[in-house]
Amino acid sequence: MNSSVGVDNSKKGLFVQVGILAIAGIISRIIGLLYGSPLAAIIGDEGNGYYAAAYAVYTIVLLVSSYSIPSAMSKIISGKLAVKEYRNAHRIFRCALIYVAVVGGVGSLVLFFAAPVFVTGRSATVLKFFAPTIFLFGFLGVLRGYFQAHRTMIPTSLSQLIEQIFNAIVSIGGALILTRIAGDEDPVKRAVYGAIGSAVGTGSGVLVALIFMFLVYRYNRPRVKESLEKDTHEDMANGEIIRMIFLIVTPFILSTCIYNLSTFLNSTLFSRILFHYKAIDESMIAYQYGIFARKAMVITNLPIAMASAAAAAMIPEVSTTYARGDVEQAGVTVSRVTRVILMISIPCAVGLFALARPVMMILFPQKRSLDEAAFLLMLLAITVVFYSLSTVTNAVLQGIGKVNAPVLNAALALILQSGVLSFLLIYTDLGYVALCIVTILYSLVMCILNNIVMKRNLPIVNDFKKTYLFPSIASIVMGAAAFGIYKLFEFVFGLFMGSPYFINLFSTLISVFFAAFIYFAVLIKSGGASEEDIKRFPKGNSIVSLLKKIHLL
């Protein structure tokens, strides 16, 4: 009996830790979204384009060299800690530091010297300033994985927040200083210098986070020494450890690489095809890509992160029930998770579509590209639903042991997306609209393929009305109401307020506030959501309590 309670408590503790990491991830996304607005005002859409193109390549090199290290280290070290091989766990930690020093060093050199091969023109200059960050991130990744293996996500979560905060401060400060040095006479030079300032900010955030994690490790060093001295297990050879690290890291690299190749390929195809086939000026290419990647896409990423966090606490239940052989219950859990995700993602998508321009004006109020950015956000709004679902289905497939299926599906979606994008860019004049079309296509194909595999392995039955119809109806009503309320208050505030920005800000906030209540009212009254469903939302108990106070529940 006591053993059972211990297991339950351990499981609850793990769920809490996962929740902390998910919340930190959402806060980091919010910080990233908020600092993107003043940064865009400083470096402009062209500077954003150079930064986004360089960042897409940096991300891929980072994935290959260092990004998969935390998950891999957590898996290897936790396995040794589980059997109390503390000394071997620590030897693995030390060998991992050597591994990332070598691999990260090579990655940094490749990124610096081969920058013109990866990206065209001025983006290559920006890319070179990302090179040192590749080397630093490896050490940060090993330290994060080390603490995750010890089942404490707090150091990792805090380091993520510190990284993003310093990234924001230095990116804005660096962009401001360098654009002033560049002056106003040459807009292209100003854009490139601004993008370099932002790249330096990314590296500064990683450096400060690394220092923080090292200090946390030093603080815990006496306790680590204590456990090492008590360990009597035989030491593993360094060669064996390096081989183990390589064998476990490689699948992580392969899967995460394929998942993230989409952005890199989109950026590469977009810039090279428009430059070489359509003879479009490099500044215009950067301008268009900056609007797509650093404005419209950045905004859609936030609700996707929220939906992913909501699923994070529920997915372990799928793994546990499936491992026990209770396939029916695992299917029921997946159906429940799907319903909750759609109850969050559908209204977010409709809300972004209905209020695309007001939301864009709050976050990125630059007049020159405001209408273009709002239009792209309207197009991309539907991807919130598709990416939220594909994130959940990825996790479910991994949880039931079908780890290769999402990777294969992502590869197939990637091939299709690249072919369609190449065709659209060569044979049409859609430009950045083509990027939106293939982003929708990629997320939809991932959803369909993952669902096919998932339904082959789990008996999933979704109630069509409660899962799809009622949330969609409630969202459409909400979206129409939000747009109407926004227009009403925009007119009212316009009578006595002079600033268009503040008229828009207050009108948007009020319309979102009323829209949330309208959505829940329609959803609940139509029978689309019960109290138990809403409790599964992030802060679900608080939402239920509020809905009861206003007599909606």
C-alpha positions as CSV (number, residue, x, y, z in Angstrom):
1,M,0.0,0.0,0.0
2,N,2.7,2.4,1.0
3,S,4.6,1.5,-2.1
4,S,1.6,2.3,-4.3
5,V,1.3,5.7,-2.6
6,G,5.0,6.3,-3.2
7,V,4.6,5.6,-6.9
8,D,1.6,7.9,-7.1
9,N,3.5,10.7,-5.4
10,S,6.4,10.2,-7.6
11,K,4.2,10.3,-10.7
12,K,2.5,13.5,-9.4
13,G,5.9,15.0,-8.7
14,L,7.0,14.2,-12.3
15,F,3.8,15.8,-13.7
16,V,4.4,18.9,-11.6
17,Q,8.0,19.1,-13.0
18,V,6.7,18.7,-16.6
19,G,4.2,21.4,-15.9
20,I,6.9,23.8,-14.6
21,L,8.9,23.2,-17.8
22,A,5.8,23.7,-20.0
23,I,4.9,27.0,-18.2
24,A,8.5,28.2,-18.5
25,G,8.3,27.4,-22.2
26,I,5.1,29.5,-22.6
27,I,6.6,32.4,-20.7
28,S,9.7,32.3,-22.9
29,R,7.5,32.3,-26.0
30,I,5.6,35.4,-24.6
31,I,8.9,37.2,-23.9
32,G,10.1,36.4,-27.4
33,L,6.8,37.7,-28.8
34,L,6.9,40.9,-26.8
35,Y,10.5,41.9,-27.5
36,G,10.0,41.1,-31.2
37,S,7.8,44.3,-31.4
38,P,10.4,46.9,-30.4
39,L,13.1,44.9,-32.3
40,A,11.1,45.1,-35.5
41,A,10.6,48.8,-35.0
42,I,14.4,49.2,-34.8
43,I,15.7,46.9,-37.5
44,G,12.7,47.0,-39.8
45,D,11.2,44.2,-41.9
46,E,14.3,43.9,-44.0
47,G,16.5,43.4,-41.0
48,N,14.0,40.9,-39.6
49,G,14.3,39.0,-42.9
50,Y,18.1,38.8,-42.7
51,Y,17.9,37.7,-39.1
52,A,15.2,35.1,-39.8
53,A,17.1,33.6,-42.8
54,A,20.3,33.3,-40.7
55,Y,18.4,32.0,-37.7
56,A,16.8,29.2,-39.7
57,V,20.3,27.9,-40.6
58,Y,21.6,28.4,-37.1
59,T,18.8,26.3,-35.8
60,I,19.6,23.4,-38.0
61,V,23.3,23.4,-37.1
62,L,22.4,23.8,-33.5
63,L,20.1,20.8,-33.7
64,V,22.8,18.6,-35.3
65,S,25.5,19.7,-32.8
66,S,23.9,20.5,-29.5
67,Y,20.2,20.9,-29.3
68,S,19.4,17.2,-28.8
69,I,21.9,16.9,-25.9
70,P,19.5,17.7,-23.0
71,S,17.0,15.0,-23.9
72,A,19.7,12.4,-24.7
73,M,21.7,13.2,-21.5
74,S,18.6,13.0,-19.4
75,K,17.8,9.6,-20.8
76,I,21.3,8.2,-20.4
77,I,22.1,9.6,-16.9
78,S,18.6,8.9,-15.5
79,G,19.1,5.2,-16.5
80,K,22.3,5.1,-14.4
81,L,20.8,7.0,-11.5
82,A,17.9,4.5,-11.4
83,V,20.3,1.6,-10.6
84,K,22.4,3.9,-8.3
85,E,25.4,4.0,-10.5
86,Y,26.2,7.5,-9.4
87,R,29.9,7.5,-10.4
88,N,29.1,6.3,-13.9
89,A,26.3,8.9,-14.2
90,H,28.9,11.5,-13.4
91,R,31.4,10.1,-15.8
92,I,28.8,10.2,-18.6
93,F,28.2,13.9,-17.7
94,R,31.9,14.6,-18.0
95,C,32.3,12.7,-21.3
96,A,29.3,14.6,-22.6
97,L,31.1,17.9,-21.9
98,I,34.0,16.6,-24.0
99,Y,31.6,15.4,-26.7
100,V,29.9,18.8,-27.1
101,A,33.2,20.7,-26.9
102,V,34.3,18.8,-30.0
103,V,31.0,18.7,-31.9
104,G,30.0,22.2,-30.9
105,G,33.5,23.5,-31.9
106,V,33.2,21.9,-35.3
107,G,29.6,23.2,-35.7
108,S,30.7,26.8,-34.9
109,L,33.6,26.6,-37.4
110,V,31.4,25.2,-40.2
111,L,28.7,27.9,-39.5
112,F,31.3,30.7,-39.6
113,F,33.3,29.7,-42.7
114,A,30.5,28.1,-44.7
115,A,27.9,30.8,-44.1
116,P,27.8,32.0,-47.7
117,V,27.0,28.4,-48.7
118,F,24.0,28.1,-46.4
119,V,22.4,31.5,-47.1
120,T,22.6,34.2,-49.8
121,G,24.2,37.6,-49.6
122,R,23.8,39.7,-46.5
123,S,22.2,37.0,-44.4
124,A,25.6,35.2,-44.5
125,T,27.2,38.1,-42.6
126,V,24.5,37.9,-39.9
127,L,24.9,34.1,-39.8
128,K,28.6,34.4,-38.8
129,F,27.6,36.1,-35.6
130,F,25.6,33.1,-34.6
131,A,28.6,30.8,-34.8
132,P,30.0,31.2,-31.2
133,T,26.5,30.4,-29.8
134,I,26.7,26.9,-31.3
135,F,29.7,26.2,-29.1
136,L,28.3,27.6,-25.9
137,F,24.9,25.9,-26.3
138,G,26.4,22.4,-26.1
139,F,27.6,23.0,-22.5
140,L,24.3,24.5,-21.6
141,G,22.4,21.5,-23.0
142,V,24.6,19.0,-21.1
143,L,23.9,20.8,-17.8
144,R,20.2,21.0,-18.5
145,G,20.1,17.3,-19.3
146,Y,22.0,16.5,-16.1
147,F,19.5,18.2,-13.9
148,Q,16.5,16.8,-15.8
149,A,18.0,13.3,-15.2
150,H,17.8,14.1,-11.5
151,R,14.1,14.9,-12.0
152,T,14.3,18.6,-11.2
153,M,13.1,20.8,-14.0
154,I,13.5,24.1,-12.0
155,P,17.1,24.9,-13.0
156,T,16.3,24.2,-16.7
157,S,13.1,26.3,-16.5
158,L,14.8,29.2,-14.8
159,S,17.7,29.1,-17.2
160,Q,15.2,29.2,-20.1
161,L,13.6,32.3,-18.7
162,I,17.0,33.9,-18.0
163,E,18.2,33.1,-21.5
164,Q,15.1,34.7,-23.1
165,I,15.2,37.8,-20.8
166,F,18.9,38.5,-21.6
167,N,18.3,37.7,-25.3
168,A,15.5,40.3,-25.3
169,I,17.6,43.0,-23.5
170,V,20.8,42.5,-25.5
171,S,19.0,42.1,-28.8
172,I,17.1,45.4,-28.4
173,G,20.2,47.2,-27.0
174,G,22.6,45.7,-29.5
175,A,20.3,46.5,-32.5
176,L,19.8,50.0,-31.2
177,I,23.5,50.7,-30.8
178,L,24.5,49.1,-34.1
179,T,21.8,50.8,-36.2
180,R,22.9,54.1,-34.8
181,I,26.5,53.3,-35.8
182,A,25.2,52.4,-39.3
183,G,23.3,55.6,-39.6
184,D,20.3,56.5,-41.7
185,E,22.0,57.1,-45.1
186,D,22.1,53.4,-46.2
187,P,18.9,51.5,-45.2
188,V,20.5,48.2,-46.2
189,K,23.5,48.7,-44.0
190,R,21.2,49.7,-41.1
191,A,19.1,46.6,-41.6
192,V,22.2,44.3,-41.6
193,Y,23.7,45.9,-38.5
194,G,20.4,45.7,-36.7
195,A,20.1,41.9,-37.5
196,I,23.7,41.4,-36.2
197,G,22.7,43.1,-33.0
198,S,19.8,40.7,-32.6
199,A,22.1,37.7,-33.3
200,V,24.5,38.9,-30.6
201,G,21.5,39.0,-28.3
202,T,20.8,35.3,-28.9
203,G,24.4,34.4,-28.0
204,S,24.3,36.6,-24.9
205,G,21.2,34.9,-23.6
206,V,22.8,31.5,-24.0
207,L,26.0,32.7,-22.3
208,V,24.2,34.1,-19.2
209,A,22.0,30.9,-19.0
210,L,25.2,28.8,-19.1
211,I,26.8,30.8,-16.3
212,F,23.6,30.4,-14.2
213,M,23.5,26.6,-14.8
214,F,27.2,26.3,-13.9
215,L,26.6,28.1,-10.6
216,V,23.7,25.8,-9.8
217,Y,25.9,22.8,-10.5
218,R,28.7,24.3,-8.3
219,Y,26.1,24.8,-5.5
220,N,25.1,21.1,-5.7
221,R,28.6,19.8,-6.1
222,P,29.1,18.8,-2.4
223,R,26.0,16.5,-2.5
224,V,27.2,15.0,-5.8
225,K,30.6,14.2,-4.3
226,E,28.9,12.5,-1.3
227,S,27.0,10.1,-3.6
228,L,30.1,9.5,-5.7
229,E,32.1,8.4,-2.7
230,K,29.4,5.9,-1.6
231,D,29.1,4.3,-5.0
232,T,30.8,0.8,-5.4
233,H,29.9,0.0,-9.0
234,E,32.5,-0.7,-11.6
235,D,33.5,2.3,-13.7
236,M,32.6,2.4,-17.4
237,A,35.4,3.0,-19.9
238,N,35.4,6.5,-21.6
239,G,35.3,4.9,-25.0
240,E,32.2,2.9,-24.1
241,I,30.5,6.1,-22.7
242,I,31.3,8.1,-25.9
243,R,29.9,5.3,-28.0
244,M,26.7,5.2,-25.9
245,I,26.3,9.0,-26.2
246,F,26.7,8.8,-30.0
247,L,24.3,6.0,-30.4
248,I,21.5,7.6,-28.3
249,V,22.1,11.2,-29.5
250,T,22.0,10.2,-33.2
251,P,18.3,9.2,-33.3
252,F,17.4,12.3,-31.3
253,I,19.3,14.4,-33.9
254,L,17.6,12.7,-36.8
255,S,14.1,13.2,-35.5
256,T,14.4,16.8,-34.3
257,C,16.3,17.7,-37.5
258,I,13.5,16.5,-39.8
259,Y,10.9,18.2,-37.6
260,N,12.8,21.5,-37.9
261,L,14.0,21.3,-41.5
262,S,10.7,22.8,-42.7
263,T,11.7,26.4,-41.7
264,F,15.2,26.1,-43.1
265,L,14.0,24.6,-46.4
266,N,11.3,27.3,-46.7
267,S,13.8,30.0,-46.2
268,T,16.4,28.6,-48.6
269,L,14.0,27.9,-51.4
270,F,12.2,31.2,-51.0
271,S,15.4,33.3,-51.1
272,R,17.3,31.3,-53.8
273,I,14.3,30.8,-56.2
274,L,13.2,34.5,-56.0
275,F,16.8,35.7,-56.3
276,H,18.0,33.5,-59.2
277,Y,14.8,32.7,-61.1
278,K,12.7,35.8,-60.6
279,A,15.6,38.3,-60.2
280,I,14.0,39.9,-57.2
281,D,16.2,42.3,-55.2
282,E,17.7,40.8,-52.1
283,S,16.3,43.6,-49.9
284,M,12.8,42.9,-51.1
285,I,13.2,39.1,-50.5
286,A,14.4,39.9,-46.9
287,Y,11.5,42.3,-46.4
288,Q,8.9,39.7,-47.4
289,Y,10.5,36.9,-45.5
290,G,10.8,39.1,-42.4
291,I,7.1,39.8,-42.4
292,F,6.2,36.1,-42.7
293,A,8.7,34.6,-40.3
294,R,9.2,37.3,-37.6
295,K,5.7,38.6,-37.5
296,A,2.9,36.3,-38.7
297,M,4.6,33.0,-37.7
298,V,5.8,34.3,-34.4
299,I,2.2,35.2,-33.3
300,T,0.7,31.8,-34.3
301,N,3.4,30.0,-32.3
302,L,2.1,31.3,-28.9
303,P,-1.4,29.5,-29.0
304,I,0.3,26.4,-30.3
305,A,2.7,26.4,-27.3
306,M,-0.4,26.9,-25.0
307,A,-2.1,23.9,-26.5
308,S,1.0,21.8,-26.3
309,A,1.4,22.7,-22.6
310,A,-2.2,21.6,-22.0
311,A,-1.4,18.2,-23.5
312,A,1.9,17.8,-21.7
313,A,0.3,16.9,-18.4
314,M,-2.1,14.4,-20.0
315,I,0.2,12.5,-22.4
316,P,2.0,10.5,-19.7
317,E,-1.4,8.9,-18.8
318,V,-1.5,7.5,-22.3
319,S,1.9,6.0,-22.0
320,T,1.1,4.5,-18.6
321,T,-2.2,2.9,-19.6
322,Y,-0.8,1.6,-22.9
323,A,2.2,0.1,-21.1
324,R,-0.2,-1.7,-18.7
325,G,-2.0,-3.2,-21.7
326,D,-5.1,-1.2,-21.2
327,V,-5.4,-0.2,-24.9
328,E,-9.1,0.8,-24.5
329,Q,-8.4,3.3,-21.7
330,A,-5.4,4.7,-23.7
331,G,-7.8,5.4,-26.6
332,V,-10.3,7.1,-24.3
333,T,-7.5,9.3,-22.9
334,V,-6.4,10.3,-26.4
335,S,-9.9,11.2,-27.3
336,R,-10.2,13.3,-24.2
337,V,-6.9,15.1,-24.9
338,T,-8.0,15.7,-28.5
339,R,-11.2,17.4,-27.4
340,V,-9.4,19.7,-24.9
341,I,-6.8,20.6,-27.5
342,L,-9.5,21.5,-30.1
343,M,-11.5,23.5,-27.5
344,I,-8.3,25.6,-27.0
345,S,-6.9,25.8,-30.6
346,I,-10.1,26.3,-32.6
347,P,-11.1,29.5,-30.8
348,C,-7.5,30.7,-30.9
349,A,-7.4,30.2,-34.7
350,V,-10.8,31.9,-35.2
351,G,-9.8,34.8,-32.9
352,L,-6.5,35.4,-34.7
353,F,-8.4,35.4,-38.1
354,A,-11.1,37.8,-36.8
355,L,-8.7,40.2,-35.1
356,A,-5.6,39.7,-37.2
357,R,-5.1,43.4,-37.9
358,P,-5.8,44.7,-34.4
359,V,-3.5,42.0,-32.9
360,M,-0.8,42.8,-35.4
361,M,-1.1,46.5,-34.8
362,I,-0.6,46.0,-31.0
363,L,2.5,43.8,-31.4
364,F,4.0,45.0,-34.7
365,P,2.5,48.5,-35.5
366,Q,4.9,49.4,-38.3
367,K,2.6,51.0,-40.8
368,R,4.5,50.0,-44.0
369,S,3.9,46.3,-43.5
370,L,0.9,46.3,-41.2
371,D,-1.7,45.2,-43.8
372,E,0.6,42.6,-45.3
373,A,1.4,41.1,-42.0
374,A,-2.2,41.0,-40.9
375,F,-3.2,39.3,-44.2
376,L,-0.5,36.6,-43.6
377,L,-1.7,36.1,-40.0
378,M,-5.2,35.5,-41.3
379,L,-3.9,32.8,-43.7
380,L,-1.8,31.2,-41.1
381,A,-4.5,31.2,-38.3
382,I,-5.7,27.7,-39.3
383,T,-2.2,26.2,-38.7
384,V,-2.8,26.8,-34.9
385,V,-5.3,23.9,-35.1
386,F,-3.2,21.6,-37.3
387,Y,0.1,22.2,-35.5
388,S,-1.6,21.8,-32.0
389,L,-3.1,18.4,-33.1
390,S,0.1,17.2,-34.8
391,T,2.1,18.1,-31.6
392,V,-0.3,15.9,-29.5
393,T,-0.3,13.0,-32.0
394,N,3.5,13.1,-32.1
395,A,3.6,12.8,-28.4
396,V,1.0,10.0,-28.4
397,L,2.9,7.9,-31.0
398,Q,6.1,8.3,-29.1
399,G,4.3,7.4,-25.9
400,I,3.0,4.1,-27.3
401,G,6.4,3.2,-28.8
402,K,5.8,4.2,-32.4
403,V,8.8,6.6,-32.3
404,N,9.7,6.3,-36.0
405,A,6.2,7.0,-37.3
406,P,6.2,10.8,-36.6
407,V,9.7,11.1,-38.1
408,L,8.7,9.3,-41.3
409,N,5.5,11.4,-41.5
410,A,7.4,14.6,-41.1
411,A,9.8,13.6,-43.9
412,L,6.9,12.8,-46.3
413,A,5.2,16.1,-45.4
414,L,8.6,17.9,-45.9
415,I,9.1,16.4,-49.4
416,L,5.6,17.4,-50.4
417,Q,5.9,20.9,-49.0
418,S,9.2,21.5,-50.7
419,G,7.9,20.4,-54.1
420,V,4.8,22.6,-53.8
421,L,6.7,25.6,-52.6
422,S,9.2,25.3,-55.5
423,F,6.4,25.0,-58.0
424,L,4.5,28.0,-56.6
425,L,7.6,30.3,-56.4
426,I,8.7,29.4,-60.0
427,Y,5.4,29.4,-61.8
428,T,3.4,32.0,-59.8
429,D,3.9,35.4,-58.3
430,L,2.4,34.5,-54.9
431,G,5.7,35.3,-53.1
432,Y,5.3,35.1,-49.3
433,V,1.7,33.9,-49.7
434,A,3.2,30.7,-51.1
435,L,5.0,30.3,-47.8
436,C,1.7,30.4,-46.0
437,I,0.1,27.9,-48.3
438,V,2.9,25.3,-47.8
439,T,2.9,25.9,-44.0
440,I,-0.8,25.1,-43.9
441,L,-0.1,22.1,-46.2
442,Y,2.7,20.7,-44.0
443,S,0.8,21.0,-40.8
444,L,-2.3,19.4,-42.3
445,V,-0.4,16.5,-43.9
446,M,1.3,15.8,-40.5
447,C,-2.1,15.8,-38.8
448,I,-3.6,13.3,-41.3
449,L,-0.6,10.9,-41.4
450,N,-0.2,10.9,-37.6
451,N,-3.9,10.2,-37.1
452,I,-3.8,7.3,-39.6
453,V,-1.0,5.6,-37.7
454,M,-2.5,6.4,-34.3
455,K,-5.9,5.0,-35.2
456,R,-4.3,1.8,-36.4
457,N,-2.8,1.2,-32.9
458,L,-5.4,2.7,-30.6
459,P,-9.2,2.4,-30.5
460,I,-10.0,6.1,-30.7
461,V,-13.6,7.2,-31.1
462,N,-14.2,11.0,-31.2
463,D,-17.7,12.3,-30.7
464,F,-18.1,14.4,-33.9
465,K,-20.4,17.0,-32.3
466,K,-18.5,17.5,-29.1
467,T,-15.0,17.3,-30.6
468,Y,-15.4,19.2,-33.8
469,L,-18.8,20.7,-34.4
470,F,-19.7,22.5,-31.1
471,P,-16.2,24.1,-30.6
472,S,-16.3,25.3,-34.2
473,I,-19.8,26.8,-33.9
474,A,-18.9,28.5,-30.6
475,S,-15.7,29.8,-32.1
476,I,-17.4,31.2,-35.2
477,V,-20.0,33.0,-33.0
478,M,-17.2,34.2,-30.8
479,G,-15.1,35.5,-33.8
480,A,-18.1,37.4,-35.2
481,A,-18.9,38.9,-31.8
482,A,-15.3,39.8,-31.2
483,F,-15.0,41.6,-34.5
484,G,-18.3,43.5,-33.9
485,I,-17.4,44.5,-30.4
486,Y,-14.0,45.6,-31.6
487,K,-15.5,47.9,-34.3
488,L,-18.0,49.3,-31.8
489,F,-15.4,50.3,-29.2
490,E,-13.0,51.5,-31.9
491,F,-15.7,53.9,-32.9
492,V,-16.6,54.9,-29.3
493,F,-12.9,55.4,-28.2
494,G,-12.2,57.3,-31.5
495,L,-14.6,60.0,-30.4
496,F,-12.5,61.1,-27.4
497,M,-9.0,59.5,-27.9
498,G,-6.4,60.8,-30.3
499,S,-3.9,58.0,-30.5
500,P,-4.8,55.2,-33.0
501,Y,-2.5,52.8,-31.2
502,F,-4.4,53.1,-27.8
503,I,-7.8,53.1,-29.5
504,N,-6.8,49.8,-31.1
505,L,-5.2,48.5,-27.9
506,F,-8.2,49.1,-25.6
507,S,-10.8,48.0,-28.2
508,T,-8.9,44.7,-28.8
509,L,-8.5,44.0,-25.1
510,I,-12.3,44.6,-24.4
511,S,-13.3,42.5,-27.5
512,V,-11.1,39.6,-26.4
513,F,-12.5,39.8,-22.8
514,F,-16.1,39.5,-24.0
515,A,-15.2,37.0,-26.7
516,A,-13.9,34.5,-24.1
517,F,-17.2,34.6,-22.2
518,I,-19.2,34.3,-25.4
519,Y,-17.2,31.3,-26.4
520,F,-17.7,29.5,-23.1
521,A,-21.4,30.4,-23.0
522,V,-22.1,29.0,-26.4
523,L,-19.9,26.0,-25.9
524,I,-21.4,25.1,-22.5
525,K,-25.0,25.8,-23.4
526,S,-24.8,23.8,-26.7
527,G,-23.5,20.8,-24.7
528,G,-20.0,21.0,-26.2
529,A,-18.1,21.1,-22.8
530,S,-18.7,19.8,-19.3
531,E,-17.2,21.0,-16.0
532,E,-14.7,18.0,-16.2
533,D,-13.6,19.1,-19.7
534,I,-12.9,22.7,-18.6
535,K,-11.0,21.5,-15.6
536,R,-8.5,19.9,-18.0
537,F,-7.6,23.4,-19.4
538,P,-4.5,25.2,-18.1
539,K,-5.8,26.8,-14.8
540,G,-9.0,24.8,-15.4
541,N,-10.2,24.9,-11.8
542,S,-9.9,28.8,-11.8
543,I,-11.9,29.0,-15.0
544,V,-14.6,26.6,-13.6
545,S,-14.8,28.7,-10.4
546,L,-15.2,31.9,-12.5
547,L,-17.8,30.4,-14.8
548,K,-19.9,29.2,-11.8
549,K,-19.8,32.7,-10.3
550,I,-21.4,34.1,-13.5
551,H,-23.8,31.2,-13.7
552,L,-22.5,29.7,-16.9
553,L,-21.9,26.4,-15.1
